[in-house]
Amino acid sequence: MTVIVLLVATVAFRLLGLLGVSRFDTWRVSAAHGLAVMLVMTASAHFVPGDVTFMPNYDDMVAMVPSFVPFPGLMVYLSGVLELAGAAGLVLERTRQPAGICLALLFVALLPANVNAAELGLEDVGSPLWQRVPEQILYIAIALWGAGLFGRRSADRPAAVDHERVPSDQGSGR
């Protein structure tokens, strides 16, 4: 479900770009925003009371936490807050790169919980490992790509200044 949300949101943002919304004029930025939408959805489960059963909830998230992690309830809340902060960071141009890096690290840190959920057979929140590991790799890749850390065309990069070709007296009035 989360991959579908990511893909649909990304395509929707890119379509807005094609319709003239300049914010979404590239797939990279559209994907960063799509990942932000997905993160708001997944983070919401961290704060849903346990008696809500139509979606993953706080109790389901706590059950995913491996036994070696201290304070599982606190970690669930913390990871939800970090997902929301990362989502906010992705939509702001000036914070997109650090947010993408931090989210990639968060996705790596959360993988043991997803492995644990798969091993315990927690179907409400877990996916089989053959599915979850590639999904996690996809999220890491999109976080880094959306942040502009790889895959940027040279036209997206600022031009480098060749200091050897700039005259030393430029702007001195001589």
Secondary structure, DSSP 8 states (H G I E B T S, - for coil): -HHHHHHHHHHHHHHHHHTT-GGG-SHHHHHHHHHHHHHHHHHHGGGS-TT--SS--HHHHHHHS-TTSS-HHHHHHHHHHHHHHHHHHHHSGGGHHHHHHHHHHHHHHHHHHHHHHHHHT-TTT---HHHHHHHHHHHHHHHHHHTTSSS--GGGS-----TTTS-TTTTS--
